[in-house]
């Protein structure tokens, strides 16, 4: 895992993180991580770019000719 150092954080934000940490019984670091995770979903443009990159990297792989539902059905039939 990487490290991230953020400088010049607003005092009000620091107080809110500290209060949330105390309320939730966690650290300020954990509260900051949760805030970053909630606040950084991929935009539709970023998702398209990511999938395009995956297609570029994995595009030559063969497509699967079966579905997960078929696999689950067969496993249940074997058990039952």
BELNOR-V566095 format. One record per residue. N is the residue number from 0. PHI is phi in whole degrees, -180 to 180 (999 if undefined). NEAR is the number of other ideal C-beta (glycine too) atoms within 12 Angstrom. Layout:
BEGIN
{{N	PHI	NEAR} {N	PHI	NEAR}}
END
This chain:
BEGIN
{{0	999	4} {1	-89	5} {2	-112	7} {3	-137	12} {4	-113	9} {5	-115	16} {6	-98	6} {7	57	8} {8	-78	17} {9	-56	11} {10	-59	10} {11	-63	10} {12	-65	17} {13	-60	17} {14	-66	15} {15	-65	18} {16	-63	27} {17	-64	21} {18	-64	15} {19	-62	22} {20	-63	21} {21	-65	15} {22	-63	12} {23	-90	15} {24	68	9} {25	-123	18} {26	-94	15} {27	-62	23} {28	-60	18} {29	-64	18} {30	-64	25} {31	-66	24} {32	-61	22} {33	-62	18} {34	-64	21} {35	-66	15} {36	-65	11} {37	-69	10} {38	-95	9} {39	-131	12} {40	-71	10} {41	-71	11} {42	-76	10} {43	-56	10} {44	-62	10} {45	-66	13} {46	-64	13} {47	-61	13} {48	-64	14} {49	-64	15} {50	-65	16} {51	-63	14} {52	-66	13} {53	-64	13} {54	-61	13} {55	-62	12} {56	-74	11} {57	-113	12} {58	-61	12} {59	-88	8} {60	-77	10} {61	-68	7} {62	-78	9} {63	-75	9} {64	-104	7} {65	-141	11} {66	-108	11} {67	-64	10} {68	-62	10} {69	-64	13} {70	-64	14} {71	-62	13} {72	-59	14} {73	-65	14} {74	-64	12} {75	-67	11} {76	-66	10} {77	-66	9} {78	-74	8} {79	-88	7}}
END
